[in-house]
């Protein structure tokens, strides 16, 4: 059996964070459980959305057989109620008394938040060990794809990253005989998944909080990534990535990417060594394609309906690019900014900051 349907949702309504673009200093107004400003929990309304989503997901046909999620707290918190409810129902129906979920959440770094290009370093997600203390449903043996660069990504690189992770998920699902899988991620990745799966690279798919999208496979061929996974010049080739105390990818693994041991990301910032994929390879060709969109961030099951929609407004870069779309050569030498886990702002007084939805 091969994969037929991919369900995609954006995390629920979350608390806010912001960044001072001149310094790369990230701050939050409510402390995150992980202490990272860009890793906030859901608001009470977001928790309600996640519970409504969970109830709706139990009714889907074909039913979900595996869950993949961004390793950020808000995404794991959004999908956790469904995994718990599904496991409880299965335990009642089939007598599963082990206490383990029927399936676990596969946290994949390739589904992480998208940040614009910057000379400073963007913060990563929390280490796997820490996340498991909050979400015991996480599969510690899952080998994640590679994390995006700490210096951010251009839109073509976002598309490339998403193409790689979804191709990996599709191929694995085909091998495991899963008919339908669920992905919980962020707004930019939700939109990029729609583009990569359908091949409609200029389309702005909807991305409402806890909205549900569905993509159905056409024919027998899965999508093909336009960058060779064995090409050493591809910064998004599949690899296990170290994440702090423990890597997302499985205990005891000796396979490691060229990763920053503290951040779990490739140590190649976006510069002239990693040129953007040619736009002509991505536009209007249906290059990835093979899937049709049957639901586009449907919110009919949510009591609040469509909320907090998001769109690309450009490249969302924190730096100027040259005529070829690359960072100036001196940008890579600028100092990076460390993330302070403990600092939490109490007022919204930063007039020049940027806050993503």
Secondary structure, 3 states (H helix, E strand, C coil): CCCCEEEEEECCCECCEEEECCCCEEEECCCCCCCCCCCCCECHHHHHHHHHHHHHHCCCCCCCCEEEECCCHHHHHHHHHHHHHHHHHHHHHHCCCCCCCCCCEEECHHHCCCCCCCCCCCCCCCCHHHHHHHCCCECCCCCCCCCCCCCCCCHHHHHHHHHHHHHHHHHHHHHHCCCEEEEEECHHHHHHHHHHHHCCCCCCCCCCECCEEEEEECCCCCCCCCCCCCCCCCCCCCCCECCCCCCECCCCCCCCCCECCCCCCECCCCCCCCCCCCHHHCCCCCCCCCEEEEEEEECCCCCCCCCCCCCCCCCCCCCCECCCCCECCCHHHCCCCCCCCCCCCCCCCCCCEECCC
